[in-house]
Amino acid sequence: MVWLIRIGQTAVGYIAVCFCYSIEFGGTDSFIDEFFIDEEYRERGLGTMAIEHIVQELRQEGIRAVSLEVANLNNGAKRLYSRCGFTPRDRYSLMTKRL
């Protein structure tokens, strides 16, 4: 599912969320696969508002958890996600195999 982030009629970003089932979380969970805000619109609180809106919608749909991936050196994004209640899972690392 993809949400557009708008200011008035102008699209300034988007968030794409994927869904799957998690035994660990006891139901459907989600993953923010893509999150983008146009550079000229960053640092205005739009990211926080967008994440909070998406989390609220996911919660209303009965989604049990939402995860995301953030670059190790992207400290601005880490601060944003931390403000929105995301925490690192110290015992786990995301691993991928391309097919």
Residue pairs with C-beta under 8 A, 6 or more apart in sequence:
1 16
1 17
1 19
2 14
2 15
2 16
2 17
3 14
3 15
3 17
3 50
3 53
3 54
4 11
4 13
4 14
5 11
5 12
5 13
5 14
5 15
5 37
5 46
5 50
6 12
7 41
7 46
12 37
12 38
12 41
12 46
13 35
13 36
13 37
13 38
13 41
13 46
13 50
14 34
14 35
14 36
15 32
15 34
15 35
15 36
15 50
15 51
15 54
16 32
16 33
16 34
16 35
17 30
17 31
17 32
17 33
17 54
17 58
17 66
18 30
18 31
18 33
19 28
19 29
19 30
19 31
19 63
20 28
20 29
20 30
20 31
21 27
21 28
21 29
22 28
22 29
22 64
22 65
25 64
25 65
26 64
27 62
27 63
27 64
28 62
28 63
28 64
29 63
29 64
29 65
29 66
29 67
30 58
30 63
30 65
30 66
30 67
31 66
31 67
31 68
32 54
32 66
32 67
32 68
35 47
35 50
35 51
35 68
37 46
37 47
37 50
47 80
48 80
48 83
48 84
51 80
51 81
51 84
52 84
54 66
55 66
55 84
55 85
58 66
68 81
68 86
69 94
70 77
70 78
70 81
71 77
